[in-house]
């Protein structure tokens, strides 16, 4: 009887503790997701000219916050001519101890589970339609182009300021175009699924590249505008 009681207590303690740990890990990522939504909203306001700078707090809680490798986007016409291209944009990545992560990339917030599955939680500031397409692209970089990274049990202040805001392309009667972005193989399916829902029904999005790191969407539009806002960020 004594052995049974001890065994039951041990089982309840072990499973209960594991459950509490899982719940804590999920809540930490949920909190980080809310912070990333605030971050993305602030960046969007800056891109729309509603603010020159922003500062957003992100609590790490045994997590890592860093900037990823440079990614790029481009827009081409039916003949393959490049209409607009934006290079050197760094994603902002939150990596939890559980293996889950959040990424601000190309103006969107993406959540990646510990199993590698990804979903776009907040889309970029794009309007894609047959009559009119507006791509308001937010380019993120750091002082001197250096990568940033901080981890542990701390609160990070992500400071950002606008350095460039310009129209990259504006055209009428454009016709067929291809919008192409670079991401990671892990996040490419999330981008493909999201963009496939945004483009006109006659269009199509596919994953390309030898490592499945590109997503290309082909569709037709009458009017096309591509605007770029460059933000410089720092962690403190």
Secondary structure, DSSP 8 states (H G I E B T S, - for coil): -HHHHHHHHHHHHHHHHHHHHHHHHHHHHHHHHHHHHHHHHHHHHHHTTS-SEEEEEEE-SSEEEEEEEEEEEEEEETT--EEEEEEEEEEEEEE-TTS-EEEEETTEEEEE-TTS-EEEEE--SEE--SSEEEEEEEEEEEGGG---EEEES-EEEEEEEEEEEEEEEEESS-EEEEEEEE--HHHHHHHHHHHHHHS-TT-EEEEESTTS-EEEEEEEESEEEEEEEEEEEEE-
